[in-house]
Amino acid sequence: MAEEKKKKKSSSKNTTQKVTSNRLELLITIVNRQKAEFFVDLIQSYDVNMQMIARAEGTANAEMLRVLGLDDAQKAVIFSVIKEDKIKDVLASIDRKFKTIKNGKGIAYTVPMTSVIGVAVYGFLSNNERAAKEEKK
C-alpha cells in the first residue's frame, strides 16, 4: 500500500508542467541608423520580447571615415534581452546580414545578465508565458 502511494506521488510529479529556466543575456547591436529597424525585426524573430534603440554617433572624424570608405557616422545601438539558447543562432544571422546587406555593417555582442527581480519580469523578458502564469497561481 505504501509503495502504491509513492508511485502515485512520483507519477503525479512527472505530469506537472515545470517552468524551465534559461539564462538571459543583453544583446548589444550597433548598426547604421537607417538599418536599425531592419535589425530590430530580425532580432525579434528569435523570441525577443524587449528591445530598445538608442541614437549614437561614431567617434571617427570625417577624414578617417573618408579613408575607410564610410560615409555615415550616425549609428543606432539596439539593446535586446534574449535567452541564452538563442544567442548562437541570432549572432550567426546578424553576421550573415552584416556581410550581405548594403550598408549593413555593424557589431554585435552579448553581456550576461546575472539576475532579474521577479518571476513575472523574467517571464516577460524571456517571452515565457508559462513563467508569468506560474507567478499568478
N, C-alpha and C positions, 0 to 999 in steps of 0.2 A: 504494500500500500504506500509506504513512504517513497519507494522507487518510482511509482507511478506519478506522485506529486512532483518529484524532482524532474521527471521527463516533461510533464505538462508545463512547469515553470520555464525550463530551458527552451522548449519549443515555442512558447509564447514570446520569449525574449528574441528569438530569431526572426519572428514575423513582424516585430515592431520596426518601423522605419526610423533610422537614425540619421541625424544631420551629420554629414561628413565635413570636417573642417578642412579648409585648404588655405594656405597662407596667401596673403595679399601682398602685392608689390606696387610701387608707384612707377609707372612708365612715363618717362620724360622724353618727348619727341620735339626736336627743333627743326623747323622747315621754313621755306619761304612763305611769307604771309598769304600770298594768293593761293597756295596749295593747302592751307590749314584745314579747310572744310573737307577736302578730299581725304586727308589722313585721319580726321576725326571719324568720318564714316567708315573707313577701312578698319580702324581700331575697334569701333563699336560693334562690328560684326563678330568679334571674339568675346561676346558676353560681357562687355564693359558697360557698367551702369552709370558711372560718374566720370565726366571729363570736364576740363576747364581749359580755355585758351587764354593766354596772356600775350599781349603785343610785346615785341622785343626789337632791338636793333643790334646788328653785328658790330663788332669792335674794330674791324679793319677800316683803315682810311680809304679815301676814294682811289688813290694811286695803287694801293695794294689790291683792291677789288678789280681794277682795270688789268693789272698784271696777271691775276688769277683767272681772268675771264668771267668774273661775276659782276653783274650789273645792278643787283638789288641788295641793299643791306637791311631791308625791312624783313623781320622774321616773326614767327609765331612760335610760342612754346606751348605744347599741349601736355597737360598733366592728366594722366589716366590711371585709375585704380583697376588693377587686373589680377585675376587669380594666377597663382604661381604655375599651375599646369598649362596655362595658355601662353606663357611668355615665349617659349621657343618658337611656336608657330607664328605668333604675331610679329616677332622680331624678324623672322625669315621673310614674312610677307612684306613688311616695311622695307627690308633690304632690297627685295626684288623691285619694289616700286621706286626706290631711290635710284636704281640702276636703269630703269626703263622709261620713266616719265620725264618729259621735257621740263626743265627747271624744278625737278622733284627731289633734288639732293637735300640731305639733311643728316641729322644724327639722332639716334635713339638709344636709351639705356634705362636700366631699372634700378630702383633702390628698394630694399626690403622694408616692409612695414612690420614693426615688432609687436604692435598691439592695436586693438580697436576697442573702444568702450561700448559695450552693449551688443547683445545678440541681434537686435533689430538693425542696428547700424551695420554690423557685419553682413547680415542678410541682404541689405540694400547694396552695399559696396561690392559684394561678391555675386550679385544677381542671383541669389539663392532664396527663392520664395519660401522654401520649407523652413529655413532658419528663422525667418520672420514669424511664420505661423507657430513654430515651437515656442517662441517667446510669449505669444498671446495666451497659450494654454495655462 
